[in-house]
Amino acid sequence: MLKRLSEGTEAVSVWSLIGSTTHVTQARDGEVVATCSTWMFEPASGPDPDRLNGALERAGFFREDETEEDFADALAALDAVEDEFGLEVEPGAVAGPLPTMIVPVQLI
């Protein structure tokens, strides 16, 4: 879905499983250029991860003390993306039910 959204532009996604890991993905012109799962405690990978990694590092990721209980990775990832990509998520946008999507299964 992010690939399609990024056709002719750039799109960034931050999503988090409740009480679990956070995923951050950056796509540009229909291609995923960087993706990171905070569960892995490793920098983003992909053909062009530098911008996303820089933003996540400035937000406190990839440090020894990141594993401390008070580090909120979902909030930190959202802050990193907002700062780096000039985005702003209004607090009310995440206060109610969030958009959902059903992806049909394709059998090969």
Sequence and secondary structure as in RCSB ss.txt:
>XXXX:A:sequence
MLKRLSEGTEAVSVWSLIGSTTHVTQARDGEVVATCSTWMFEPASGPDPDRLNGALERAGFFREDETEEDFADAL
AALDAVEDEFGLEVEPGAVAGPLPTMIVPVQLI
>XXXX:A:secstr
 HHHHTTTSEEEEEEE TTS EEEEEEETTEEEEEEEGGGTS  BSSS HHHHHHHHHTTTTSGGGGSTT  HHH
HHHHHHHHHHT    GGGGTS            
